[in-house]
Amino acid sequence: VQMVESGGGSVQAGGSLRVSCKASRAITSVFNSKIMAWYRQAPGKQRELVGTITRLSDTNYAESVKGRFTISRDNSRKSIYLQMNSLKPEDTALYYCNSDTGDFAWGQGTQVTVWGQGTQVTVSS
């Protein structure tokens, strides 16, 4: 069973994105029994846990995303979702989903890129 992530993209700092994950070939009862999780991996860094969701939708989050990210799940669709608000450049990463113990085959991930606000440069003669 391989996870399929989608919905990533590029957004300016402060913006929002919603990414999705589907375990399309999983047996529904097996998926429903799992604590599911979102992970992310930034360039040059190890994969880190973003948050988890139980089958009854109890959630836990990493301190770095608490209050900004929300995980939800639809057991009938064998899917989980990650709503990301108030995005920061440091949220830039490849986002993956799996169970909290990595039971399923890892998918390709979905890339989330957050651009900074930029800085105004004025040149006068």
C-alpha positions as protocol buffer text, in pm:
chain_id: "A"
residue {
  index: 1
  type: VAL
  ca { x: 0 y: 0 z: 0 }
}
residue {
  index: 2
  type: GLN
  ca { x: 153 y: 329 z: -107 }
}
residue {
  index: 3
  type: MET
  ca { x: 47 y: 671 z: 6 }
}
residue {
  index: 4
  type: VAL
  ca { x: -34 y: 936 z: -254 }
}
residue {
  index: 5
  type: GLU
  ca { x: 14 y: 1297 z: -148 }
}
residue {
  index: 6
  type: SER
  ca { x: -114 y: 1597 z: -341 }
}
residue {
  index: 7
  type: GLY
  ca { x: -199 y: 1964 z: -315 }
}
residue {
  index: 8
  type: GLY
  ca { x: 139 y: 2123 z: -254 }
}
residue {
  index: 9
  type: GLY
  ca { x: 250 y: 2444 z: -419 }
}
residue {
  index: 10
  type: SER
  ca { x: 417 y: 2780 z: -372 }
}
residue {
  index: 11
  type: VAL
  ca { x: 276 y: 3048 z: -148 }
}
residue {
  index: 12
  type: GLN
  ca { x: 390 y: 3373 z: 7 }
}
residue {
  index: 13
  type: ALA
  ca { x: 464 y: 3384 z: 378 }
}
residue {
  index: 14
  type: GLY
  ca { x: 143 y: 3428 z: 574 }
}
residue {
  index: 15
  type: GLY
  ca { x: -58 y: 3234 z: 319 }
}
residue {
  index: 16
  type: SER
  ca { x: -239 y: 2902 z: 341 }
}
residue {
  index: 17
  type: LEU
  ca { x: -230 y: 2565 z: 169 }
}
residue {
  index: 18
  type: ARG
  ca { x: -417 y: 2238 z: 210 }
}
residue {
  index: 19
  type: VAL
  ca { x: -248 y: 1911 z: 122 }
}
residue {
  index: 20
  type: SER
  ca { x: -411 y: 1572 z: 93 }
}
residue {
  index: 21
  type: CYS
  ca { x: -306 y: 1211 z: 125 }
}
residue {
  index: 22
  type: LYS
  ca { x: -484 y: 896 z: 16 }
}
residue {
  index: 23
  type: ALA
  ca { x: -410 y: 532 z: 90 }
}
residue {
  index: 24
  type: SER
  ca { x: -594 y: 422 z: -219 }
}
residue {
  index: 25
  type: ARG
  ca { x: -514 y: 53 z: -206 }
}
residue {
  index: 26
  type: ALA
  ca { x: -541 y: 7 z: 168 }
}
residue {
  index: 27
  type: ILE
  ca { x: -814 y: -207 z: 318 }
}
residue {
  index: 28
  type: THR
  ca { x: -1052 y: 40 z: 476 }
}
residue {
  index: 29
  type: SER
  ca { x: -1060 y: -136 z: 813 }
}
residue {
  index: 30
  type: VAL
  ca { x: -681 y: -143 z: 822 }
}
residue {
  index: 31
  type: PHE
  ca { x: -654 y: 228 z: 742 }
}
residue {
  index: 32
  type: ASN
  ca { x: -919 y: 312 z: 999 }
}
residue {
  index: 33
  type: SER
  ca { x: -730 y: 128 z: 1272 }
}
residue {
  index: 34
  type: LYS
  ca { x: -413 y: 333 z: 1221 }
}
residue {
  index: 35
  type: ILE
  ca { x: -292 y: 648 z: 1384 }
}
residue {
  index: 36
  type: MET
  ca { x: -199 y: 849 z: 1077 }
}
residue {
  index: 37
  type: ALA
  ca { x: 64 y: 1118 z: 1054 }
}
residue {
  index: 38
  type: TRP
  ca { x: 206 y: 1396 z: 842 }
}
residue {
  index: 39
  type: TYR
  ca { x: 581 y: 1428 z: 809 }
}
residue {
  index: 40
  type: ARG
  ca { x: 805 y: 1673 z: 628 }
}
residue {
  index: 41
  type: GLN
  ca { x: 1162 y: 1684 z: 507 }
}
residue {
  index: 42
  type: ALA
  ca { x: 1343 y: 2005 z: 425 }
}
residue {
  index: 43
  type: PRO
  ca { x: 1653 y: 2008 z: 204 }
}
residue {
  index: 44
  type: GLY
  ca { x: 1955 y: 1882 z: 395 }
}
residue {
  index: 45
  type: LYS
  ca { x: 1751 y: 1785 z: 699 }
}
residue {
  index: 46
  type: GLN
  ca { x: 1602 y: 1465 z: 837 }
}
residue {
  index: 47
  type: ARG
  ca { x: 1236 y: 1381 z: 803 }
}
residue {
  index: 48
  type: GLU
  ca { x: 1040 y: 1517 z: 1097 }
}
residue {
  index: 49
  type: LEU
  ca { x: 696 y: 1449 z: 1238 }
}
residue {
  index: 50
  type: VAL
  ca { x: 446 y: 1730 z: 1184 }
}
residue {
  index: 51
  type: GLY
  ca { x: 150 y: 1579 z: 1365 }
}
residue {
  index: 52
  type: THR
  ca { x: -71 y: 1277 z: 1418 }
}
residue {
  index: 53
  type: ILE
  ca { x: -441 y: 1193 z: 1411 }
}
residue {
  index: 54
  type: THR
  ca { x: -615 y: 894 z: 1565 }
}
residue {
  index: 55
  type: ARG
  ca { x: -908 y: 712 z: 1406 }
}
residue {
  index: 56
  type: LEU
  ca { x: -1135 y: 922 z: 1628 }
}
residue {
  index: 57
  type: SER
  ca { x: -961 y: 1240 z: 1508 }
}
residue {
  index: 58
  type: ASP
  ca { x: -769 y: 1323 z: 1824 }
}
residue {
  index: 59
  type: THR
  ca { x: -466 y: 1521 z: 1711 }
}
residue {
  index: 60
  type: ASN
  ca { x: -118 y: 1611 z: 1829 }
}
residue {
  index: 61
  type: TYR
  ca { x: 123 y: 1855 z: 1668 }
}
residue {
  index: 62
  type: ALA
  ca { x: 488 y: 1946 z: 1672 }
}
residue {
  index: 63
  type: GLU
  ca { x: 552 y: 2266 z: 1866 }
}
residue {
  index: 64
  type: SER
  ca { x: 671 y: 2440 z: 1550 }
}
residue {
  index: 65
  type: VAL
  ca { x: 329 y: 2410 z: 1382 }
}
residue {
  index: 66
  type: LYS
  ca { x: 91 y: 2412 z: 1678 }
}
residue {
  index: 67
  type: GLY
  ca { x: -185 y: 2668 z: 1631 }
}
residue {
  index: 68
  type: ARG
  ca { x: -114 y: 2705 z: 1259 }
}
residue {
  index: 69
  type: PHE
  ca { x: -166 y: 2354 z: 1114 }
}
residue {
  index: 70
  type: THR
  ca { x: -473 y: 2131 z: 1141 }
}
residue {
  index: 71
  type: ILE
  ca { x: -489 y: 1761 z: 1054 }
}
residue {
  index: 72
  type: SER
  ca { x: -818 y: 1595 z: 964 }
}
residue {
  index: 73
  type: ARG
  ca { x: -920 y: 1259 z: 821 }
}
residue {
  index: 74
  type: ASP
  ca { x: -1198 y: 1100 z: 624 }
}
residue {
  index: 75
  type: ASN
  ca { x: -1199 y: 729 z: 701 }
}
residue {
  index: 76
  type: SER
  ca { x: -1452 y: 650 z: 428 }
}
residue {
  index: 77
  type: ARG
  ca { x: -1213 y: 796 z: 172 }
}
residue {
  index: 78
  type: LYS
  ca { x: -901 y: 650 z: 338 }
}
residue {
  index: 79
  type: SER
  ca { x: -760 y: 1001 z: 335 }
}
residue {
  index: 80
  type: ILE
  ca { x: -601 y: 1252 z: 566 }
}
residue {
  index: 81
  type: TYR
  ca { x: -555 y: 1624 z: 516 }
}
residue {
  index: 82
  type: LEU
  ca { x: -325 y: 1898 z: 641 }
}
residue {
  index: 83
  type: GLN
  ca { x: -452 y: 2254 z: 650 }
}
residue {
  index: 84
  type: MET
  ca { x: -159 y: 2494 z: 684 }
}
residue {
  index: 85
  type: ASN
  ca { x: -219 y: 2857 z: 778 }
}
residue {
  index: 86
  type: SER
  ca { x: 17 y: 3143 z: 856 }
}
residue {
  index: 87
  type: LEU
  ca { x: 287 y: 2968 z: 659 }
}
residue {
  index: 88
  type: LYS
  ca { x: 650 y: 3060 z: 718 }
}
residue {
  index: 89
  type: PRO
  ca { x: 955 y: 3015 z: 494 }
}
residue {
  index: 90
  type: GLU
  ca { x: 1081 y: 2751 z: 738 }
}
residue {
  index: 91
  type: ASP
  ca { x: 774 y: 2539 z: 655 }
}
residue {
  index: 92
  type: THR
  ca { x: 924 y: 2480 z: 309 }
}
residue {
  index: 93
  type: ALA
  ca { x: 965 y: 2104 z: 271 }
}
residue {
  index: 94
  type: LEU
  ca { x: 848 y: 1788 z: 101 }
}
residue {
  index: 95
  type: TYR
  ca { x: 540 y: 1672 z: 292 }
}
residue {
  index: 96
  type: TYR
  ca { x: 459 y: 1302 z: 335 }
}
residue {
  index: 97
  type: CYS
  ca { x: 195 y: 1100 z: 511 }
}
residue {
  index: 98
  type: ASN
  ca { x: 205 y: 754 z: 664 }
}
residue {
  index: 99
  type: SER
  ca { x: 97 y: 581 z: 981 }
}
residue {
  index: 100
  type: ASP
  ca { x: 273 y: 690 z: 1299 }
}
residue {
  index: 101
  type: THR
  ca { x: 487 y: 375 z: 1272 }
}
residue {
  index: 102
  type: GLY
  ca { x: 550 y: 394 z: 898 }
}
residue {
  index: 103
  type: ASP
  ca { x: 348 y: 85 z: 813 }
}
residue {
  index: 104
  type: PHE
  ca { x: 272 y: 183 z: 455 }
}
residue {
  index: 105
  type: ALA
  ca { x: 505 y: 236 z: 161 }
}
residue {
  index: 106
  type: TRP
  ca { x: 619 y: 597 z: 145 }
}
residue {
  index: 107
  type: GLY
  ca { x: 480 y: 808 z: -137 }
}
residue {
  index: 108
  type: GLN
  ca { x: 655 y: 1071 z: -347 }
}
residue {
  index: 109
  type: GLY
  ca { x: 548 y: 1350 z: -115 }
}
residue {
  index: 110
  type: THR
  ca { x: 413 y: 1689 z: -215 }
}
residue {
  index: 111
  type: GLN
  ca { x: 634 y: 1998 z: -226 }
}
residue {
  index: 112
  type: VAL
  ca { x: 539 y: 2304 z: -23 }
}
residue {
  index: 113
  type: THR
  ca { x: 742 y: 2618 z: -87 }
}
residue {
  index: 114
  type: VAL
  ca { x: 688 y: 2934 z: 117 }
}
residue {
  index: 115
  type: TRP
  ca { x: 842 y: 3257 z: -10 }
}
residue {
  index: 116
  type: GLY
  ca { x: 945 y: 3535 z: 220 }
}
residue {
  index: 117
  type: GLN
  ca { x: 783 y: 3876 z: 207 }
}
residue {
  index: 118
  type: GLY
  ca { x: 1088 y: 4016 z: 37 }
}
residue {
  index: 119
  type: THR
  ca { x: 1255 y: 4343 z: 104 }
}
residue {
  index: 120
  type: GLN
  ca { x: 1223 y: 4665 z: -85 }
}
residue {
  index: 121
  type: VAL
  ca { x: 1542 y: 4794 z: -243 }
}
residue {
  index: 122
  type: THR
  ca { x: 1545 y: 5153 z: -365 }
}
residue {
  index: 123
  type: VAL
  ca { x: 1828 y: 5296 z: -568 }
}
residue {
  index: 124
  type: SER
  ca { x: 1850 y: 5669 z: -608 }
}
residue {
  index: 125
  type: SER
  ca { x: 2105 y: 5878 z: -789 }
}
